Amino acid sequence: FSRFGHTSIYDWRADGFDETAYDWKHRRAAMHSRLLAAFDRAGRAQPVDLVIAYMSGLTASPTLLATMRAKGAAVLAFCWDDKLSFPGPSVGGRRTSMSSIASAVDLTLTNAPESVIKYAVLGGAAVFAPEAAEPDVHAPVGCEFQYDVSFVGGAYGWRPDFIAALRARGIAVSCFGRGWPAGPMATDQVVATYSRSRINLGFS
């Protein structure tokens, strides 16, 4: 987004917070305090016009978002999982999906056109935003093949069973992401993995 103007980044994982940790519901408020402090620092340098985040009821609260909106920032959320889990389970008295904060953001981008109505029912606004790739980042890397088949993404739903079925048929599949033994990758590693793979799987 830096091509459109000055940007500031707050990365809660780099700041020591992990929304998948067992104690997350007890640490969420501390993360909100740190995030608001970062927001205020950015605002002292230049008023914040827009807050953009991949968020959900698990990571953000209506109060947090209202605080930033009251200081003049519009809040844009994007969520690629509202088709899978909506309203979803509750953690610490809050739904883990976007349903808890649907009306607390100015606009949500969803990759599921059928999810737009879900936000409207909850008093929120959403638009269908097809996923795309940033060509300056997602460009082929010149390298030798390392993997016959790879998959980059979380190990949930029917994905593990599908991968196991491929492996049972003698297909070597290397998996990366949350829940797989190899763990998650940084974006540059993901791009390189695509280039090193004869086949890269996608689930949709």
C-alpha positions in Angstrom: 0.0 0.0 0.0 3.0 2.3 0.2 2.4 3.3 -3.4 -0.7 5.1 -2.3 0.8 7.0 0.6 2.6 6.8 3.9 2.1 3.4 5.7 2.8 2.2 9.2 2.7 -1.5 10.2 1.8 -3.1 13.5 2.6 -6.9 13.5 1.2 -8.4 16.7 3.0 -11.7 16.1 6.4 -9.9 15.8 5.4 -8.1 19.0 5.1 -11.4 20.9 1.4 -12.2 20.5 -0.1 -15.3 19.0 -3.8 -15.6 18.5 -3.5 -19.4 18.2 -1.9 -19.7 21.7 -3.8 -21.4 24.5 -3.8 -18.1 26.6 -4.8 -15.8 23.8 -8.1 -14.7 25.3 -6.2 -13.5 28.4 -3.5 -11.7 26.3 -5.9 -10.1 23.7 -6.4 -6.9 25.7 -2.7 -6.4 26.0 -2.3 -6.7 22.3 -5.1 -4.2 21.8 -3.2 -1.7 24.0 0.0 -2.1 22.0 -1.9 -1.8 18.8 -3.5 1.4 19.9 -0.2 2.8 21.0 1.2 2.1 17.6 -1.9 3.7 16.0 -1.3 6.8 18.2 2.4 7.0 17.3 1.5 6.9 13.6 -1.2 9.5 14.1 1.3 11.9 15.7 3.4 11.8 12.6 0.5 12.1 10.2 -3.3 11.6 10.8 -4.3 8.0 10.0 -6.9 7.9 7.2 -7.3 4.1 6.9 -6.7 1.0 9.0 -6.5 -2.2 7.0 -6.3 -5.6 8.7 -7.0 -9.2 8.3 -9.1 -9.6 11.4 -11.9 -11.4 13.1 -13.7 -11.5 16.4 -10.9 -13.6 17.7 -8.3 -10.8 17.2 -10.3 -7.6 17.3 -13.1 -6.2 19.4 -15.8 -3.6 18.5 -14.4 -1.3 21.2 -10.9 -1.4 19.7 -12.3 -0.6 16.2 -14.6 2.1 17.6 -11.6 3.8 19.2 -9.7 4.1 16.0 -12.8 5.2 14.0 -13.5 7.9 16.6 -10.0 9.3 15.9 -10.9 9.7 12.2 -9.7 6.5 10.6 -11.9 4.4 8.4 -11.5 0.6 9.1 -11.2 -1.9 6.3 -11.2 -5.6 7.1 -10.6 -8.5 4.9 -11.5 -12.1 5.6 -11.0 -15.2 3.4 -12.6 -17.6 5.9 -16.1 -16.3 6.4 -17.4 -19.0 4.1 -16.0 -21.7 6.4 -16.9 -20.5 9.8 -19.7 -18.0 10.3 -20.7 -17.2 13.0 -18.3 -19.9 14.3 -17.2 -21.0 17.7 -16.9 -18.7 20.7 -13.6 -18.0 22.6 -13.7 -15.9 25.7 -17.3 -14.9 25.1 -16.6 -13.7 21.6 -17.3 -15.3 18.2 -14.0 -16.1 16.4 -15.4 -15.2 13.0 -16.0 -11.7 11.5 -19.6 -12.0 12.9 -18.5 -10.3 16.2 -17.2 -7.2 14.5 -19.2 -7.1 11.2 -20.9 -3.9 12.1 -17.9 -2.3 13.8 -15.9 -1.9 10.6 -16.6 0.4 7.7 -16.2 -2.3 5.0 -15.2 -5.9 4.8 -13.7 -7.6 1.7 -14.7 -11.2 1.3 -13.6 -13.7 -1.3 -17.0 -15.5 -1.0 -19.8 -13.7 -2.9 -22.4 -15.7 -0.9 -21.0 -14.2 2.3 -21.9 -10.6 1.5 -25.5 -11.1 2.7 -24.2 -12.4 6.0 -22.6 -9.1 6.8 -25.8 -7.2 5.8 -27.9 -9.3 8.2 -25.6 -8.2 11.0 -25.6 -4.6 10.1 -22.3 -4.5 8.3 -21.2 -3.7 4.8 -19.2 -6.2 2.6 -18.1 -6.5 -1.0 -16.9 -9.4 -3.0 -13.2 -9.0 -3.6 -11.7 -11.8 -5.7 -8.2 -12.8 -4.6 -5.3 -11.8 -6.8 -1.5 -11.8 -6.7 0.9 -8.8 -6.5 3.1 -9.2 -9.6 6.0 -7.4 -8.0 6.1 -10.1 -5.2 4.6 -13.2 -6.8 6.9 -13.6 -9.7 8.7 -16.8 -10.8 12.0 -17.5 -9.2 14.7 -19.0 -11.3 15.6 -22.3 -9.6 15.7 -26.1 -9.9 12.7 -28.2 -8.9 12.9 -29.4 -5.3 9.3 -30.7 -4.8 7.2 -32.9 -7.0 4.0 -31.6 -5.3 3.7 -28.9 -2.6 0.9 -27.3 -0.6 1.2 -24.1 1.3 -1.7 -23.4 3.7 -3.2 -24.4 7.1 -3.8 -28.1 8.0 -7.6 -28.0 8.7 -10.9 -29.3 7.3 -10.5 -32.0 4.7 -7.0 -31.0 3.6 -5.1 -33.4 5.8 -7.2 -36.4 4.6 -6.7 -35.3 1.0 -2.9 -35.0 1.4 -2.9 -38.4 3.2 -4.8 -40.0 0.3 -2.3 -38.6 -2.2 0.6 -39.9 -0.2 -1.0 -43.3 0.1 -1.0 -43.5 -3.7 2.8 -42.8 -3.7 2.6 -39.1 -4.5 5.3 -37.1 -2.6 3.6 -34.0 -1.2 5.5 -31.5 0.9 3.2 -29.3 3.1 3.9 -26.0 4.7 1.7 -23.8 7.0 0.1 -23.9 10.4 -0.6 -27.4 11.6 2.0 -29.1 9.3 5.3 -30.4 10.8 7.3 -28.0 8.6 5.3 -25.0 9.9 4.5 -21.7 8.2 6.6 -19.7 5.8 7.4 -16.1 5.1 6.0 -14.7 1.8 9.3 -14.8 0.0 9.7 -18.4 1.0 6.2 -19.2 -0.3 7.0 -17.6 -3.7 10.2 -19.6 -4.0 8.4 -22.8 -3.0 5.9 -22.4 -5.8 8.8 -22.0 -8.3 10.6 -25.1 -6.8 7.4 -27.3 -7.2 6.4 -29.2 -10.3 2.8 -29.0 -9.0 1.5 -26.7 -6.3 -1.9 -27.6 -4.8 -4.7 -25.2 -4.1 -7.9 -25.9 -2.2 -11.1 -24.0 -2.8 
